Amino acid sequence: MEEKICQSCGMPITSNEQWGTNRDGSNNEDYCKYCFESGEFVDKVTMEEYIEMCSNYGEQAGMTNDEMKKFCTELFPTLKRWKCTCTEECAGGYNPNCTCENPECHCRGEHE
């Protein structure tokens, strides 16, 4: 299996059993089972809140919690869940037809 990482938390996926699940029970090959279950994110938080949560698992990843926080702060903005894909499409402004998948995207005015 080609090494992949969860596009929410960055955890390496080493077996098919680690994938999250879609609503129909099939594997979701973007997110791990700890982040995505039955077609929904387990933790409905901002990226900043998620960085704080994940920084508590530094030891499990072989680093200090401060190192883990720094790692997450650099990695998360590049992951599918957190990366805003509408910069060109919406130019950062209001666009009710925005197709960005980032839950923190403000283009549709949903988080104002």
Jmol script that loads the backbone (N, CA, C; Angstrom):
load data "model"
ATOM      1  N   MET A   1       0.845  -1.185   0.000  1.00  0.00           N
ATOM      2  CA  MET A   1       0.000   0.000   0.000  1.00  0.00           C
ATOM      3  C   MET A   1       0.889   1.248   0.000  1.00  0.00           C
ATOM      4  N   GLU A   2       0.625   2.125  -0.946  1.00  0.00           N
ATOM      5  CA  GLU A   2       1.345   3.399  -1.006  1.00  0.00           C
ATOM      6  C   GLU A   2       1.033   4.192   0.250  1.00  0.00           C
ATOM      7  N   GLU A   3       2.060   4.802   0.856  1.00  0.00           N
ATOM      8  CA  GLU A   3       1.814   5.535   2.095  1.00  0.00           C
ATOM      9  C   GLU A   3       0.988   6.780   1.828  1.00  0.00           C
ATOM     10  N   LYS A   4      -0.091   6.869   2.571  1.00  0.00           N
ATOM     11  CA  LYS A   4      -0.969   8.024   2.496  1.00  0.00           C
ATOM     12  C   LYS A   4      -1.117   8.564   3.901  1.00  0.00           C
ATOM     13  N   ILE A   5      -1.600   9.796   3.984  1.00  0.00           N
ATOM     14  CA  ILE A   5      -1.861  10.375   5.298  1.00  0.00           C
ATOM     15  C   ILE A   5      -3.300  10.888   5.332  1.00  0.00           C
ATOM     16  N   CYS A   6      -3.851  10.926   6.532  1.00  0.00           N
ATOM     17  CA  CYS A   6      -5.182  11.484   6.723  1.00  0.00           C
ATOM     18  C   CYS A   6      -5.144  12.965   6.339  1.00  0.00           C
ATOM     19  N   GLN A   7      -6.118  13.383   5.562  1.00  0.00           N
ATOM     20  CA  GLN A   7      -6.173  14.758   5.095  1.00  0.00           C
ATOM     21  C   GLN A   7      -6.870  15.695   6.086  1.00  0.00           C
ATOM     22  N   SER A   8      -6.978  15.214   7.342  1.00  0.00           N
ATOM     23  CA  SER A   8      -7.477  16.057   8.429  1.00  0.00           C
ATOM     24  C   SER A   8      -6.426  16.208   9.512  1.00  0.00           C
ATOM     25  N   CYS A   9      -5.831  15.072   9.956  1.00  0.00           N
ATOM     26  CA  CYS A   9      -4.885  15.116  11.080  1.00  0.00           C
ATOM     27  C   CYS A   9      -3.448  14.795  10.699  1.00  0.00           C
ATOM     28  N   GLY A  10      -3.227  14.283   9.480  1.00  0.00           N
ATOM     29  CA  GLY A  10      -1.876  13.980   9.029  1.00  0.00           C
ATOM     30  C   GLY A  10      -1.355  12.626   9.474  1.00  0.00           C
ATOM     31  N   MET A  11      -2.191  11.803  10.138  1.00  0.00           N
ATOM     32  CA  MET A  11      -1.747  10.485  10.586  1.00  0.00           C
ATOM     33  C   MET A  11      -1.422   9.605   9.383  1.00  0.00           C
ATOM     34  N   PRO A  12      -0.264   8.920   9.417  1.00  0.00           N
ATOM     35  CA  PRO A  12       0.043   7.982   8.328  1.00  0.00           C
ATOM     36  C   PRO A  12      -0.980   6.843   8.314  1.00  0.00           C
ATOM     37  N   ILE A  13      -1.470   6.504   7.144  1.00  0.00           N
ATOM     38  CA  ILE A  13      -2.407   5.390   6.983  1.00  0.00           C
ATOM     39  C   ILE A  13      -1.592   4.188   6.514  1.00  0.00           C
ATOM     40  N   THR A  14      -1.550   3.164   7.354  1.00  0.00           N
ATOM     41  CA  THR A  14      -0.727   1.990   7.040  1.00  0.00           C
ATOM     42  C   THR A  14      -1.555   0.750   6.713  1.00  0.00           C
ATOM     43  N   SER A  15      -2.882   0.826   6.900  1.00  0.00           N
ATOM     44  CA  SER A  15      -3.748  -0.303   6.539  1.00  0.00           C
ATOM     45  C   SER A  15      -5.142   0.214   6.191  1.00  0.00           C
ATOM     46  N   ASN A  16      -5.868  -0.556   5.408  1.00  0.00           N
ATOM     47  CA  ASN A  16      -7.214  -0.148   4.994  1.00  0.00           C
ATOM     48  C   ASN A  16      -8.164   0.007   6.173  1.00  0.00           C
ATOM     49  N   GLU A  17      -7.890  -0.682   7.267  1.00  0.00           N
ATOM     50  CA  GLU A  17      -8.741  -0.600   8.451  1.00  0.00           C
ATOM     51  C   GLU A  17      -8.675   0.772   9.119  1.00  0.00           C
ATOM     52  N   GLN A  18      -7.688   1.572   8.771  1.00  0.00           N
ATOM     53  CA  GLN A  18      -7.536   2.893   9.394  1.00  0.00           C
ATOM     54  C   GLN A  18      -8.327   3.984   8.689  1.00  0.00           C
ATOM     55  N   TRP A  19      -8.897   3.687   7.528  1.00  0.00           N
ATOM     56  CA  TRP A  19      -9.669   4.701   6.806  1.00  0.00           C
ATOM     57  C   TRP A  19     -10.971   5.006   7.521  1.00  0.00           C
ATOM     58  N   GLY A  20     -11.436   6.229   7.387  1.00  0.00           N
ATOM     59  CA  GLY A  20     -12.757   6.615   7.873  1.00  0.00           C
ATOM     60  C   GLY A  20     -13.814   6.000   6.981  1.00  0.00           C
ATOM     61  N   THR A  21     -15.074   6.259   7.316  1.00  0.00           N
ATOM     62  CA  THR A  21     -16.170   5.673   6.544  1.00  0.00           C
ATOM     63  C   THR A  21     -17.118   6.748   6.013  1.00  0.00           C
ATOM     64  N   ASN A  22     -17.658   6.475   4.835  1.00  0.00           N
ATOM     65  CA  ASN A  22     -18.680   7.321   4.234  1.00  0.00           C
ATOM     66  C   ASN A  22     -20.037   6.938   4.821  1.00  0.00           C
ATOM     67  N   ARG A  23     -21.076   7.688   4.471  1.00  0.00           N
ATOM     68  CA  ARG A  23     -22.422   7.399   4.986  1.00  0.00           C
ATOM     69  C   ARG A  23     -22.862   5.967   4.679  1.00  0.00           C
ATOM     70  N   ASP A  24     -22.470   5.458   3.520  1.00  0.00           N
ATOM     71  CA  ASP A  24     -22.884   4.109   3.121  1.00  0.00           C
ATOM     72  C   ASP A  24     -21.996   3.005   3.710  1.00  0.00           C
ATOM     73  N   GLY A  25     -21.036   3.378   4.565  1.00  0.00           N
ATOM     74  CA  GLY A  25     -20.169   2.394   5.204  1.00  0.00           C
ATOM     75  C   GLY A  25     -18.902   2.073   4.430  1.00  0.00           C
ATOM     76  N   SER A  26     -18.791   2.583   3.207  1.00  0.00           N
ATOM     77  CA  SER A  26     -17.580   2.348   2.420  1.00  0.00           C
ATOM     78  C   SER A  26     -16.425   3.173   2.983  1.00  0.00           C
ATOM     79  N   ASN A  27     -15.201   2.754   2.663  1.00  0.00           N
ATOM     80  CA  ASN A  27     -14.017   3.495   3.117  1.00  0.00           C
ATOM     81  C   ASN A  27     -13.959   4.868   2.477  1.00  0.00           C
ATOM     82  N   ASN A  28     -13.544   5.852   3.250  1.00  0.00           N
ATOM     83  CA  ASN A  28     -13.252   7.174   2.731  1.00  0.00           C
ATOM     84  C   ASN A  28     -11.734   7.286   2.722  1.00  0.00           C
ATOM     85  N   GLU A  29     -11.133   7.337   1.577  1.00  0.00           N
ATOM     86  CA  GLU A  29      -9.682   7.301   1.467  1.00  0.00           C
ATOM     87  C   GLU A  29      -9.032   8.686   1.504  1.00  0.00           C
ATOM     88  N   ASP A  30      -9.697   9.624   2.152  1.00  0.00           N
ATOM     89  CA  ASP A  30      -9.108  10.927   2.432  1.00  0.00           C
ATOM     90  C   ASP A  30      -8.815  11.075   3.923  1.00  0.00           C
ATOM     91  N   TYR A  31      -9.666  10.480   4.751  1.00  0.00           N
ATOM     92  CA  TYR A  31      -9.605  10.719   6.195  1.00  0.00           C
ATOM     93  C   TYR A  31      -9.540   9.424   6.996  1.00  0.00           C
ATOM     94  N   CYS A  32      -8.863   9.486   8.153  1.00  0.00           N
ATOM     95  CA  CYS A  32      -8.747   8.316   9.024  1.00  0.00           C
ATOM     96  C   CYS A  32     -10.021   8.110   9.844  1.00  0.00           C
ATOM     97  N   LYS A  33     -10.122   6.940  10.464  1.00  0.00           N
ATOM     98  CA  LYS A  33     -11.314   6.597  11.243  1.00  0.00           C
ATOM     99  C   LYS A  33     -11.461   7.436  12.502  1.00  0.00           C
ATOM    100  N   TYR A  34     -10.386   8.062  12.948  1.00  0.00           N
ATOM    101  CA  TYR A  34     -10.467   8.910  14.128  1.00  0.00           C
ATOM    102  C   TYR A  34     -11.011  10.298  13.802  1.00  0.00           C
ATOM    103  N   CYS A  35     -10.933  10.683  12.533  1.00  0.00           N
ATOM    104  CA  CYS A  35     -11.389  12.009  12.099  1.00  0.00           C
ATOM    105  C   CYS A  35     -12.740  11.983  11.388  1.00  0.00           C
ATOM    106  N   PHE A  36     -13.051  10.860  10.711  1.00  0.00           N
ATOM    107  CA  PHE A  36     -14.210  10.848   9.819  1.00  0.00           C
ATOM    108  C   PHE A  36     -14.976   9.541   9.980  1.00  0.00           C
ATOM    109  N   GLU A  37     -16.249   9.645  10.334  1.00  0.00           N
ATOM    110  CA  GLU A  37     -17.062   8.457  10.587  1.00  0.00           C
ATOM    111  C   GLU A  37     -18.465   8.664  10.033  1.00  0.00           C
ATOM    112  N   SER A  38     -18.941   7.689   9.284  1.00  0.00           N
ATOM    113  CA  SER A  38     -20.299   7.731   8.718  1.00  0.00           C
ATOM    114  C   SER A  38     -20.560   9.011   7.925  1.00  0.00           C
ATOM    115  N   GLY A  39     -19.549   9.460   7.189  1.00  0.00           N
ATOM    116  CA  GLY A  39     -19.711  10.614   6.311  1.00  0.00           C
ATOM    117  C   GLY A  39     -19.602  11.967   6.983  1.00  0.00           C
ATOM    118  N   GLU A  40     -19.144  11.996   8.246  1.00  0.00           N
ATOM    119  CA  GLU A  40     -19.024  13.270   8.952  1.00  0.00           C
ATOM    120  C   GLU A  40     -17.720  13.339   9.731  1.00  0.00           C
ATOM    121  N   PHE A  41     -17.233  14.557   9.927  1.00  0.00           N
ATOM    122  CA  PHE A  41     -16.058  14.733  10.772  1.00  0.00           C
ATOM    123  C   PHE A  41     -16.459  14.482  12.219  1.00  0.00           C
ATOM    124  N   VAL A  42     -15.644  13.756  12.944  1.00  0.00           N
ATOM    125  CA  VAL A  42     -15.908  13.426  14.343  1.00  0.00           C
ATOM    126  C   VAL A  42     -15.866  14.694  15.195  1.00  0.00           C
ATOM    127  N   ASP A  43     -14.821  15.491  15.019  1.00  0.00           N
ATOM    128  CA  ASP A  43     -14.662  16.729  15.777  1.00  0.00           C
ATOM    129  C   ASP A  43     -14.992  17.911  14.885  1.00  0.00           C
ATOM    130  N   LYS A  44     -16.025  18.641  15.242  1.00  0.00           N
ATOM    131  CA  LYS A  44     -16.423  19.809  14.462  1.00  0.00           C
ATOM    132  C   LYS A  44     -15.800  21.040  15.115  1.00  0.00           C
ATOM    133  N   VAL A  45     -14.566  21.293  14.717  1.00  0.00           N
ATOM    134  CA  VAL A  45     -13.756  22.351  15.319  1.00  0.00           C
ATOM    135  C   VAL A  45     -13.050  23.143  14.233  1.00  0.00           C
ATOM    136  N   THR A  46     -12.480  24.273  14.627  1.00  0.00           N
ATOM    137  CA  THR A  46     -11.669  25.047  13.698  1.00  0.00           C
ATOM    138  C   THR A  46     -10.293  24.391  13.588  1.00  0.00           C
ATOM    139  N   MET A  47      -9.530  24.793  12.603  1.00  0.00           N
ATOM    140  CA  MET A  47      -8.182  24.264  12.453  1.00  0.00           C
ATOM    141  C   MET A  47      -7.344  24.587  13.685  1.00  0.00           C
ATOM    142  N   GLU A  48      -7.476  25.785  14.213  1.00  0.00           N
ATOM    143  CA  GLU A  48      -6.699  26.174  15.387  1.00  0.00           C
ATOM    144  C   GLU A  48      -7.045  25.298  16.595  1.00  0.00           C
ATOM    145  N   GLU A  49      -8.330  25.023  16.778  1.00  0.00           N
ATOM    146  CA  GLU A  49      -8.752  24.142  17.882  1.00  0.00           C
ATOM    147  C   GLU A  49      -8.214  22.728  17.675  1.00  0.00           C
ATOM    148  N   TYR A  50      -8.198  22.282  16.430  1.00  0.00           N
ATOM    149  CA  TYR A  50      -7.713  20.928  16.137  1.00  0.00           C
ATOM    150  C   TYR A  50      -6.206  20.819  16.353  1.00  0.00           C
ATOM    151  N   ILE A  51      -5.475  21.873  16.032  1.00  0.00           N
ATOM    152  CA  ILE A  51      -4.028  21.891  16.283  1.00  0.00           C
ATOM    153  C   ILE A  51      -3.784  21.739  17.779  1.00  0.00           C
ATOM    154  N   GLU A  52      -4.536  22.465  18.591  1.00  0.00           N
ATOM    155  CA  GLU A  52      -4.405  22.356  20.050  1.00  0.00           C
ATOM    156  C   GLU A  52      -4.699  20.941  20.516  1.00  0.00           C
ATOM    157  N   MET A  53      -5.760  20.346  20.000  1.00  0.00           N
ATOM    158  CA  MET A  53      -6.122  18.975  20.382  1.00  0.00           C
ATOM    159  C   MET A  53      -5.013  17.996  20.013  1.00  0.00           C
ATOM    160  N   CYS A  54      -4.533  18.085  18.784  1.00  0.00           N
ATOM    161  CA  CYS A  54      -3.529  17.141  18.293  1.00  0.00           C
ATOM    162  C   CYS A  54      -2.170  17.334  18.950  1.00  0.00           C
ATOM    163  N   SER A  55      -1.899  18.537  19.405  1.00  0.00           N
ATOM    164  CA  SER A  55      -0.595  18.798  20.020  1.00  0.00           C
ATOM    165  C   SER A  55      -0.410  17.998  21.305  1.00  0.00           C
ATOM    166  N   ASN A  56      -1.479  17.462  21.866  1.00  0.00           N
ATOM    167  CA  ASN A  56      -1.398  16.628  23.067  1.00  0.00           C
ATOM    168  C   ASN A  56      -0.910  15.214  22.781  1.00  0.00           C
ATOM    169  N   TYR A  57      -0.733  14.874  21.496  1.00  0.00           N
ATOM    170  CA  TYR A  57      -0.320  13.524  21.124  1.00  0.00           C
ATOM    171  C   TYR A  57       1.117  13.469  20.614  1.00  0.00           C
ATOM    172  N   GLY A  58       1.917  14.450  20.995  1.00  0.00           N
ATOM    173  CA  GLY A  58       3.307  14.484  20.558  1.00  0.00           C
ATOM    174  C   GLY A  58       4.075  13.227  20.908  1.00  0.00           C
ATOM    175  N   GLU A  59       3.916  12.763  22.134  1.00  0.00           N
ATOM    176  CA  GLU A  59       4.660  11.591  22.593  1.00  0.00           C
ATOM    177  C   GLU A  59       4.369  10.369  21.716  1.00  0.00           C
ATOM    178  N   GLN A  60       3.102  10.177  21.331  1.00  0.00           N
ATOM    179  CA  GLN A  60       2.746   9.051  20.461  1.00  0.00           C
ATOM    180  C   GLN A  60       3.427   9.146  19.102  1.00  0.00           C
ATOM    181  N   ALA A  61       3.749  10.366  18.687  1.00  0.00           N
ATOM    182  CA  ALA A  61       4.396  10.583  17.396  1.00  0.00           C
ATOM    183  C   ALA A  61       5.913  10.694  17.523  1.00  0.00           C
ATOM    184  N   GLY A  62       6.426  10.488  18.736  1.00  0.00           N
ATOM    185  CA  GLY A  62       7.874  10.513  18.938  1.00  0.00           C
ATOM    186  C   GLY A  62       8.461  11.908  19.036  1.00  0.00           C
ATOM    187  N   MET A  63       7.681  12.855  19.540  1.00  0.00           N
ATOM    188  CA  MET A  63       8.179  14.226  19.692  1.00  0.00           C
ATOM    189  C   MET A  63       7.529  14.845  20.923  1.00  0.00           C
ATOM    190  N   THR A  64       7.987  16.020  21.291  1.00  0.00           N
ATOM    191  CA  THR A  64       7.350  16.723  22.410  1.00  0.00           C
ATOM    192  C   THR A  64       6.029  17.313  21.932  1.00  0.00           C
ATOM    193  N   ASN A  65       5.179  17.697  22.873  1.00  0.00           N
ATOM    194  CA  ASN A  65       3.909  18.321  22.492  1.00  0.00           C
ATOM    195  C   ASN A  65       4.134  19.655  21.781  1.00  0.00           C
ATOM    196  N   ASP A  66       5.173  20.407  22.177  1.00  0.00           N
ATOM    197  CA  ASP A  66       5.489  21.656  21.490  1.00  0.00           C
ATOM    198  C   ASP A  66       5.935  21.398  20.051  1.00  0.00           C
ATOM    199  N   GLU A  67       6.747  20.361  19.853  1.00  0.00           N
ATOM    200  CA  GLU A  67       7.176  19.993  18.502  1.00  0.00           C
ATOM    201  C   GLU A  67       5.981  19.550  17.661  1.00  0.00           C
ATOM    202  N   MET A  68       5.060  18.817  18.293  1.00  0.00           N
ATOM    203  CA  MET A  68       3.860  18.356  17.591  1.00  0.00           C
ATOM    204  C   MET A  68       3.003  19.548  17.176  1.00  0.00           C
ATOM    205  N   LYS A  69       2.871  20.535  18.063  1.00  0.00           N
ATOM    206  CA  LYS A  69       2.078  21.722  17.731  1.00  0.00           C
ATOM    207  C   LYS A  69       2.694  22.456  16.541  1.00  0.00           C
ATOM    208  N   LYS A  70       4.010  22.607  16.540  1.00  0.00           N
ATOM    209  CA  LYS A  70       4.703  23.264  15.425  1.00  0.00           C
ATOM    210  C   LYS A  70       4.493  22.478  14.131  1.00  0.00           C
ATOM    211  N   PHE A  71       4.626  21.151  14.218  1.00  0.00           N
ATOM    212  CA  PHE A  71       4.432  20.278  13.054  1.00  0.00           C
ATOM    213  C   PHE A  71       3.015  20.445  12.499  1.00  0.00           C
ATOM    214  N   CYS A  72       2.012  20.388  13.370  1.00  0.00           N
ATOM    215  CA  CYS A  72       0.618  20.519  12.945  1.00  0.00           C
ATOM    216  C   CYS A  72       0.332  21.899  12.352  1.00  0.00           C
ATOM    217  N   THR A  73       0.906  22.933  12.959  1.00  0.00           N
ATOM    218  CA  THR A  73       0.708  24.305  12.481  1.00  0.00           C
ATOM    219  C   THR A  73       1.214  24.464  11.049  1.00  0.00           C
ATOM    220  N   GLU A  74       2.291  23.754  10.713  1.00  0.00           N
ATOM    221  CA  GLU A  74       2.845  23.819   9.358  1.00  0.00           C
ATOM    222  C   GLU A  74       2.113  22.888   8.395  1.00  0.00           C
ATOM    223  N   LEU A  75       1.709  21.699   8.877  1.00  0.00           N
ATOM    224  CA  LEU A  75       1.094  20.699   7.997  1.00  0.00           C
ATOM    225  C   LEU A  75      -0.375  20.959   7.702  1.00  0.00           C
ATOM    226  N   PHE A  76      -1.156  21.268   8.712  1.00  0.00           N
ATOM    227  CA  PHE A  76      -2.602  21.314   8.541  1.00  0.00           C
ATOM    228  C   PHE A  76      -3.086  22.228   7.419  1.00  0.00           C
ATOM    229  N   PRO A  77      -2.528  23.428   7.242  1.00  0.00           N
ATOM    230  CA  PRO A  77      -3.026  24.277   6.146  1.00  0.00           C
ATOM    231  C   PRO A  77      -2.836  23.658   4.760  1.00  0.00           C
ATOM    232  N   THR A  78      -2.030  22.607   4.637  1.00  0.00           N
ATOM    233  CA  THR A  78      -1.816  21.958   3.343  1.00  0.00           C
ATOM    234  C   THR A  78      -2.743  20.763   3.125  1.00  0.00           C
ATOM    235  N   LEU A  79      -3.487  20.361   4.160  1.00  0.00           N
ATOM    236  CA  LEU A  79      -4.353  19.191   4.077  1.00  0.00           C
ATOM    237  C   LEU A  79      -5.732  19.555   3.540  1.00  0.00           C
ATOM    238  N   LYS A  80      -6.357  18.599   2.862  1.00  0.00           N
ATOM    239  CA  LYS A  80      -7.637  18.828   2.184  1.00  0.00           C
ATOM    240  C   LYS A  80      -8.700  19.439   3.093  1.00  0.00           C
ATOM    241  N   ARG A  81      -8.822  18.930   4.319  1.00  0.00           N
ATOM    242  CA  ARG A  81      -9.875  19.440   5.205  1.00  0.00           C
ATOM    243  C   ARG A  81      -9.708  20.917   5.511  1.00  0.00           C
ATOM    244  N   TRP A  82      -8.489  21.372   5.640  1.00  0.00           N
ATOM    245  CA  TRP A  82      -8.221  22.728   6.118  1.00  0.00           C
ATOM    246  C   TRP A  82      -7.805  23.697   5.019  1.00  0.00           C
ATOM    247  N   LYS A  83      -7.430  23.190   3.865  1.00  0.00           N
ATOM    248  CA  LYS A  83      -6.913  24.038   2.793  1.00  0.00           C
ATOM    249  C   LYS A  83      -8.065  24.720   2.054  1.00  0.00           C
ATOM    250  N   CYS A  84      -7.991  26.013   1.984  1.00  0.00           N
ATOM    251  CA  CYS A  84      -9.007  26.755   1.249  1.00  0.00           C
ATOM    252  C   CYS A  84      -8.656  26.694  -0.232  1.00  0.00           C
ATOM    253  N   THR A  85      -9.568  26.162  -1.026  1.00  0.00           N
ATOM    254  CA  THR A  85      -9.301  25.985  -2.454  1.00  0.00           C
ATOM    255  C   THR A  85      -9.971  27.050  -3.306  1.00  0.00           C
ATOM    256  N   CYS A  86     -10.556  28.042  -2.677  1.00  0.00           N
ATOM    257  CA  CYS A  86     -11.353  29.001  -3.444  1.00  0.00           C
ATOM    258  C   CYS A  86     -10.668  30.350  -3.621  1.00  0.00           C
ATOM    259  N   THR A  87      -9.411  30.456  -3.297  1.00  0.00           N
ATOM    260  CA  THR A  87      -8.731  31.746  -3.351  1.00  0.00           C
ATOM    261  C   THR A  87      -8.922  32.429  -4.700  1.00  0.00           C
ATOM    262  N   GLU A  88      -8.690  31.689  -5.780  1.00  0.00           N
ATOM    263  CA  GLU A  88      -8.856  32.290  -7.105  1.00  0.00           C
ATOM    264  C   GLU A  88     -10.329  32.403  -7.469  1.00  0.00           C
ATOM    265  N   GLU A  89     -11.092  31.362  -7.140  1.00  0.00           N
ATOM    266  CA  GLU A  89     -12.501  31.304  -7.508  1.00  0.00           C
ATOM    267  C   GLU A  89     -13.293  32.452  -6.902  1.00  0.00           C
ATOM    268  N   CYS A  90     -13.048  32.743  -5.631  1.00  0.00           N
ATOM    269  CA  CYS A  90     -13.841  33.741  -4.917  1.00  0.00           C
ATOM    270  C   CYS A  90     -13.051  34.996  -4.566  1.00  0.00           C
ATOM    271  N   ALA A  91     -11.765  34.927  -4.751  1.00  0.00           N
ATOM    272  CA  ALA A  91     -10.871  36.032  -4.394  1.00  0.00           C
ATOM    273  C   ALA A  91     -11.084  36.446  -2.936  1.00  0.00           C
ATOM    274  N   GLY A  92     -11.447  35.454  -2.101  1.00  0.00           N
ATOM    275  CA  GLY A  92     -11.609  35.718  -0.678  1.00  0.00           C
ATOM    276  C   GLY A  92     -12.857  36.502  -0.317  1.00  0.00           C
ATOM    277  N   GLY A  93     -13.729  36.744  -1.272  1.00  0.00           N
ATOM    278  CA  GLY A  93     -14.947  37.509  -1.003  1.00  0.00           C
ATOM    279  C   GLY A  93     -16.178  36.621  -0.982  1.00  0.00           C
ATOM    280  N   TYR A  94     -17.341  37.215  -0.857  1.00  0.00           N
ATOM    281  CA  TYR A  94     -18.595  36.469  -0.798  1.00  0.00           C
ATOM    282  C   TYR A  94     -18.898  35.844  -2.149  1.00  0.00           C
ATOM    283  N   ASN A  95     -19.196  34.555  -2.140  1.00  0.00           N
ATOM    284  CA  ASN A  95     -19.596  33.851  -3.349  1.00  0.00           C
ATOM    285  C   ASN A  95     -20.532  32.713  -2.936  1.00  0.00           C
ATOM    286  N   PRO A  96     -21.840  32.869  -3.107  1.00  0.00           N
ATOM    287  CA  PRO A  96     -22.784  31.839  -2.677  1.00  0.00           C
ATOM    288  C   PRO A  96     -22.616  30.523  -3.433  1.00  0.00           C
ATOM    289  N   ASN A  97     -21.916  30.529  -4.557  1.00  0.00           N
ATOM    290  CA  ASN A  97     -21.712  29.317  -5.347  1.00  0.00           C
ATOM    291  C   ASN A  97     -20.334  28.699  -5.136  1.00  0.00           C
ATOM    292  N   CYS A  98     -19.643  29.118  -4.094  1.00  0.00           N
ATOM    293  CA  CYS A  98     -18.307  28.599  -3.805  1.00  0.00           C
ATOM    294  C   CYS A  98     -18.343  27.077  -3.677  1.00  0.00           C
ATOM    295  N   THR A  99     -17.358  26.409  -4.255  1.00  0.00           N
ATOM    296  CA  THR A  99     -17.291  24.946  -4.197  1.00  0.00           C
ATOM    297  C   THR A  99     -16.194  24.462  -3.266  1.00  0.00           C
ATOM    298  N   CYS A 100     -15.598  25.370  -2.510  1.00  0.00           N
ATOM    299  CA  CYS A 100     -14.531  25.012  -1.581  1.00  0.00           C
ATOM    300  C   CYS A 100     -15.052  24.012  -0.548  1.00  0.00           C
ATOM    301  N   GLU A 101     -14.243  23.010  -0.204  1.00  0.00           N
ATOM    302  CA  GLU A 101     -14.636  22.006   0.786  1.00  0.00           C
ATOM    303  C   GLU A 101     -14.169  22.355   2.193  1.00  0.00           C
ATOM    304  N   ASN A 102     -13.486  23.460   2.355  1.00  0.00           N
ATOM    305  CA  ASN A 102     -12.959  23.838   3.663  1.00  0.00           C
ATOM    306  C   ASN A 102     -14.095  24.329   4.552  1.00  0.00           C
ATOM    307  N   PRO A 103     -14.337  23.662   5.710  1.00  0.00           N
ATOM    308  CA  PRO A 103     -15.429  24.095   6.575  1.00  0.00           C
ATOM    309  C   PRO A 103     -15.220  25.482   7.175  1.00  0.00           C
ATOM    310  N   GLU A 104     -13.998  26.009   7.107  1.00  0.00           N
ATOM    311  CA  GLU A 104     -13.739  27.345   7.633  1.00  0.00           C
ATOM    312  C   GLU A 104     -13.817  28.430   6.563  1.00  0.00           C
ATOM    313  N   CYS A 105     -14.163  28.065   5.345  1.00  0.00           N
ATOM    314  CA  CYS A 105     -14.260  29.030   4.258  1.00  0.00           C
ATOM    315  C   CYS A 105     -15.382  30.014   4.560  1.00  0.00           C
ATOM    316  N   HIS A 106     -15.111  31.288   4.367  1.00  0.00           N
ATOM    317  CA  HIS A 106     -16.093  32.335   4.668  1.00  0.00           C
ATOM    318  C   HIS A 106     -16.774  32.879   3.414  1.00  0.00           C
ATOM    319  N   CYS A 107     -16.477  32.329   2.264  1.00  0.00           N
ATOM    320  CA  CYS A 107     -17.008  32.864   1.017  1.00  0.00           C
ATOM    321  C   CYS A 107     -18.530  32.833   0.948  1.00  0.00           C
ATOM    322  N   ARG A 108     -19.139  31.803   1.530  1.00  0.00           N
ATOM    323  CA  ARG A 108     -20.596  31.678   1.469  1.00  0.00           C
ATOM    324  C   ARG A 108     -21.271  32.440   2.598  1.00  0.00           C
ATOM    325  N   GLY A 109     -20.482  33.047   3.486  1.00  0.00           N
ATOM    326  CA  GLY A 109     -21.048  33.810   4.585  1.00  0.00           C
ATOM    327  C   GLY A 109     -21.648  32.940   5.679  1.00  0.00           C
ATOM    328  N   GLU A 110     -21.358  31.635   5.686  1.00  0.00           N
ATOM    329  CA  GLU A 110     -21.955  30.706   6.635  1.00  0.00           C
ATOM    330  C   GLU A 110     -21.366  30.838   8.029  1.00  0.00           C
ATOM    331  N   HIS A 111     -20.187  31.415   8.155  1.00  0.00           N
ATOM    332  CA  HIS A 111     -19.501  31.453   9.437  1.00  0.00           C
ATOM    333  C   HIS A 111     -19.382  32.872   9.984  1.00  0.00           C
ATOM    334  N   GLU A 112     -20.134  33.785   9.436  1.00  0.00           N
ATOM    335  CA  GLU A 112     -20.038  35.186   9.840  1.00  0.00           C
ATOM    336  C   GLU A 112     -20.799  35.415  11.116  1.00  0.00           C
TER     337      GLU A 112
END
end "model"
wireframe off; spacefill off
backbone 0.3
color backbone group
